[in-house]
């Protein structure tokens, strides 16, 4: 039998009909009637429980993994509206999936990571290919989550983790994680893929350094207080207009922190990007998307559309070289929510994605989401990224 995969989308506003429509399209593309496993990503205009219930019913209660997103991606489609979903169905005698869901990130991301390791360990085997992981963007501390997972044993460090932080269409209030019939918040959903296949992954961004190299001179965990011995908010005011400082959401999707990449050749860039997710006027600090060490050197960066195009082409070319003459089974795509409508005109957003799809194959089953943070290994270390696009080809 091999592996049969199909992807379907819907923008219907009724969650029951939207789920049925997307599943019907996916099953038709895969030429199957009953899948073994289902991926589901959707925006938050839907009643999430009703949508998941519809997809489960339409797939014969097949095992399901997914989350809410700031937008969804498929072949020829990138939709960040309030009512959009994408479903991927898989029927395979080559691939196996074990999946689950855990709550409690706001209480302790470390404890959730430890529980994840405990759930994964019985399912982990030498033919494990990748762990797909979605985490609540609002409550996760990614570094603590990874520390908890890695405390389960050395085997976890060899497991590539691919995924994203769940979104809610820029509301920043509540995100959702899916596992079978469960819809939760403040948690992680995960799916371990094992079997006879290989994973090719590449990551890119479209940011350019501006100004001089800077140094973090005071930081605690993921919170930055001083840059070059000056208050962080004073330094950022050198790069941001008054309206951007007042409207932090606008600033955060334009301005990033570019640290030296751990492996520029593998990463495809000299800079490793972190975003600034919030500011606190009372403490005079800015929170980054991951922990920041005192003494770290970095550059302030801004988006550059031309660089995004170039990086998209380079990503697809590099993946094609890795794939060689193998046939892709499917593509899993994660885009930063700041590489969509918040920054790019619709034509540029669609064109950048179309560039990659054309080069890798317009008929390859393709599923993706816009996330609040992207997860991908660099230099064999699982990392959280910002302002990036990640393509993972399973072949």
N, C-alpha and C positions, 0 to 999 in steps of 0.2 A: 504493500500500500504506500509506503513512504510517508510523506507529510503533505497534507492538503490544507491550504490556508486561504481564507477569504476575509475581506474587509468591507464593511458597509457603514454608511453615514445617514444621518437624518437631521433636518432642521425643523421638523414638526414640533409645534408647541405643546401638544398633548403628550405626556410622558409615556402612556401606554402605546399610543400609535407610533410615537417616535422609536421606541424600543423595537416594536414589531417590524417597522420599516427597515431599520438599520440591520437587524438580524437577517431578515429575508434577503437583503442585498448581499450580505456577507456569505450566507449559505450558498447562494447562487454562484458567487464567484469561486468558492471553494469546491463546488459541485458535490456537496454532502448534505445529509439531512440531520445528522446528529454530531455535534462537535465533542471533543474530549475536554477542551479548555477554551475559556473566553477571556479576552481583554476588553475592558470598557472604560472609556474616558468621556466625560461630559461636563458641560458648563452648568452653572448653578441656578439658571432660571427654572429648571425642572424641580419638581418635588423628587428628591433623590431616591427615597425609598420606593416610590411608585415606578420610577424609571428602572431601577435595578430589578424590581419584581417583574416588570414587563420583559426585560432581556432574559432573565432566568427562565420564565415560562416559555418564551419563544425558542430557547436553545435546549429545551428538555431538561432544565435544571442542571446543565453542565456546570462544572466548577468555574468560578468567576473571580477575577482579580481586577482592580482598577481604582480610580479616584476621580474627584472633581478636579477641573483644570481651568486655567484662564482662557483656554481655547483648545481646539482639536485640529489634528492634521491627518490627511489621507492623500492618496494620489489625486493631484489636481485640485486640492481643497485645503485651505487654512482658514478656519472660522473662529472668531473670537466673540461672537454674539452670545447673548444670554441663553439661547436655545440651539445647542449643537451637540451632537454626540458622534462617537466613532466606536465601532465594535469590530474586533478581530476574532474569528473562530478558527480553531486548530483541531484537526483530526490526524493523528500520527501514531505509527508504531516505531518511530525513531526517537521521539521526544517524550519525556515525562515531566510532569509539573507537580510540585508540592507547594501548598500555599496556606496563608493564614493572615491573621490580623491581631494587633495588640493596641491597647489604649494606655493612657497615662503619661504622655510626654511632658505635660505641664508640671506634673509632680516630680518626675525624674526620667530624663532621656537615657541616663545611664542604666537604670533598672529595666527600661523597655529594651535596650540593647542586649542586656543580659538574658532577658526572657526570649528575645529573638534567637539568640545563639542556642538556647536550650531547645527551642522548637525546631531549629534547623538541623541540629546535630544528628538526630536519628535519620533524617532524609538525605544528609550529605553523603556523597560517594565520590569515587575517583573520576567518574564521568560527568560531574557537575560542570555546567557550562557558564551559568551566570545567575545572579540573584537580581530579579527585578524588584525595586523597592520604591514605594511612595510614602512620604511622611507629611504630616500636617505642618505647613510652612509657618504657621503662627506660633506654635508651641514647641517645635523641635529645637534642641541644641544638637546640631549634627555631630560635632566633635565628641560630645558626651555619648551620643547614640553609638558611634563607632567604637569608642573606648569600652562601652559595655559589651558590645558584640565581640570585640577582639579578646575580651577577658575569658571568653568561652573556650579559647584554644588557638594554637597557631594556624589551624586549618582555615580559619576565617580570613586571614590576610591573603590567602591565595585565591579567594573567591571574588571574581569581578562583580561589582555592584553597579547596576545601571538603573537610573530612575530620575525622579524629580520630586520637588516639594509641591504639594497639592495647592491649587489656586481657587479663587472665588471671584474672578472677574474684577479684580482691583478693589474689592470692598474691604479686604483685610479683616474680616470678622469671624468667618467660620468656613472651614474646608471639610471635605468628606473622604473617607477611605472605604473601599468596597471589598468584601470577601463573601462569596456566595450570596446569601440573603441578608447579610449584615451590612449596615451602613453606619459608620461611627465617625466621630471627630476626635481630635487630640490624640491621634494614634498613627500607626504605620500599617500598611497592607504590603504583603510580600508574596513573591512567587519564585521558587527555585526551579530552574530549568536544567534538566540533565538529559544525557542520551548521546546519540550519534549525530553531532553537528559541531560546527566551529563558530566562534564569534569574532567578528572584525569590527573594531570601534575606532572612531576618531572624533576629536573635539576641536572646535574653532571658535573664535570670537571676532568682533569687528571693531575693536577699540584701538585708539591711538594715544600714546603718551603725550602730555602737554606739560610745558614748564620744566622745572628741574627735578632731580631725584630728591625725595624727602625721606625723613626718618621718623618712625613712631618712637616718641620719647616717654610717653606714659600711656599704659593700657592695662586693663584688667579683664580677663576672659575675652569676650568679643567686643568690649566697649573701649573706644579710643578717647583719651582726654587731651593729649598733647601731640603735636607734630612739630619737630624741630624746636622743642621747648616753648612753643606758643600754643595758646588754646586752640583746639581743633576747629571750633566754629569760626574763629577769626581767620584761620588759614583757608578754610573752605570759602569764606567770603571773597577771597582773592579770585576764585574761579567761578563763582555763582552770582547772578544778579539778585537784587533784593526780592523780586517776586519768586525766584527759585528757592531762596532761603526760607521764604514764608510758606511756600507750597512744596513741602519736602518730597511728596510723591513725584512731582515733576523733576526735582533735582536728582532723586535716587535712580531714575531710569536713564539719566543722561551721563552722570558722573560716576566713575568707578575708581577702585584702587588697584593698580597693576603691580603685583609683586614678581620678582624674578621666578620664572617657571622652573620647577624641579628637573624637568627634562625637556628643553626647548624643541628638540627634534621630534620626540613623541607627541608633544603637546601641539606642535605646529606654530608656536609663537614663543617669543622671549618673555612674554608677560602672562602671569596667572591672575585672573580678575576676581576681585571680591567687590560686592556691592555694599553700600551703606543703607541699611534697612530702616533706620529711624534715628532721630536726634532727640536729645533731652536738654532743653534750655536750662532747667533747674541745676543739673549737674555739669552742664557745659560739655556734654559728651555725644558721641555718635556710636551707634551699634553697627558692627559689621556682620556679614552673613556667616562668619565662623570666627573662632578664637584668633586673636592677633597678639603676637609676641612683641614686647618692648625691644627696641633696637632693630626691628625689621625695616628694611629700606623698600621704597616703592615709588611709583609715579602716579600722579593724578591722570586719569584717562577719560577720553570722550569717545562716543560712538562715531563711526565713519562708515557711511553706506557703501562707498567704493571698496573699502577693505572687507566688508561683509560679503560682497559679491565674490571677491578674489578668494576669500577663505572658504566659501561654499564650493567653488570649483575645485580648490585644492583638496578639500575634504573628500569629495566624490572621487577625484583622481586617485588619491591615496588608498581609499577603500577598494577601488577597482583593482589596484595593484595587489592588495592583500588577498582579495577574493580569487583572482586569477581566472581559471576556467570553471570554477565551481558555480553552481546555480543558487542564487539567494532564495531561501525559503520565505523570509519576510524581513522587513526593516522596522526597527523601533527608533523613533525620532523624538528627541526632547529639545524644545526651543525655549529660551528665556522669554518670559512675558514682555520684557523690555525690547525684544527684537521684533515685536509685532506692531499693533496699531498705536501704541503709546509713542513710538518713535518714527516708524516708517509709513510712508504713503502705501495704500493698499497695493498698488501696482508693483512697488519694490518688494514688499513682503512676499507677495505671491511669486515674483520672479526669482527671488533668491532660493525659495524652496523648489521651484520648477527646475532651476539649474541642476540641483542635486538629483532630482527624480529623473530627469532626462538622461543624465550620465549613468546612473545606476540601473535604470530600467523603468519605463512607464507602466509596465505590467506587473511589476513586483508588488506583492501585498505590502502596504505601507500604513503604519499606524503611529500617531504621535500626539503630543500634548504641549501646550504652552504652560510652563511651570514657573514657580517663584524661586527656583534654585535647581541646578542640574547636577546629577550625581554620575560620576564616571571615574575609573582609575587612571592615574597618571604615574608613570614610573612604578607600577605595581602597588600603588597606594590609592585606596578608594577616597575620593575627594569630593567636596561640594564646590561647585563652580557658580559663577555669576556672569551674566551677559553673554552666554555661550549657546552654541548649537551642538548637539551630540547626535551622531548617527551610529547605530549599532546594527550590523547586518548579520543575520543568522543564516549560515549556509552549510 
